[in-house]
Amino acid sequence: MTERVIADRLLLVDTVDRWFHLEEPTFVDAGQAYWIDRSTSELCVDRGDGRVSRHAGAMCR
């Protein structure tokens, strides 16, 4: 997933696209964008106030 997805409601994310598993679950609020940075194995969340938080994870198969 390299395209940004906009959350339509508050989400508690621990897995993205069935294959990317976060080390720790994270909240994504409604209206915030999120995507996977495959080069660093992180979930990126644009918090909407100029901050992008990064959350470690791994691709699993």
For each residue, the residues with C-beta under 8 A, 3 or more apart:
1: 5 16 17 20 35 36
2: 35 36 38
3: 35
4: 33 34 35 46
5: 1 33 34 35
6: 31 32 33
7: 10 11 28 29 30 31 32 33 34
8: 30
9: 30
10: 7 27 28 29 30
11: 7 27 28
12: 25 26 27
13: 16 22 25 26 27 28 34 43
14: 21 22 25
15: 18 20 21 22
16: 1 13 19 20 22 34 36 43 57
17: 1 20 36
18: 15
19: 16 59 60 61
20: 1 15 16 17 36 43 57 58 59 60
21: 14 15 57 58 60
22: 13 14 15 16 25 26 43 55 56 57
23: 55 56 57 58
24: 55 56
25: 12 13 14 22
26: 12 13 22 43 45 53 55
27: 10 11 12 13
28: 7 10 11 13 32 34 45
29: 7 10 32 47 48
30: 7 8 9 10
31: 6 7 48
32: 6 7 28 29 45 46 47 48
33: 4 5 6 7 45 46
34: 4 5 7 13 16 28 43 44 45 46
35: 1 2 3 4 5 43 44
36: 1 2 16 17 20 42 43 44 57
37: 40 41 42 43 44 54
38: 2 41 59
39:
40: 37 54
41: 37 38 56 57 58 59
42: 36 37 54 55 56 57
43: 13 16 20 22 26 34 35 36 37 54 55 57
44: 34 35 36 37 52 53 54 55
45: 26 28 32 33 34 52 53 54 55
46: 4 32 33 34 51 52
47: 29 32 50 51 52 53
48: 29 31 32
49:
50: 47
51: 46 47
52: 44 45 46 47
53: 26 44 45 47
54: 37 40 42 43 44 45
55: 22 23 24 26 42 43 44 45
56: 22 23 24 41 42
57: 16 20 21 22 23 36 41 42 43
58: 20 21 23 41
59: 19 20 38 41
60: 19 20 21
61: 19
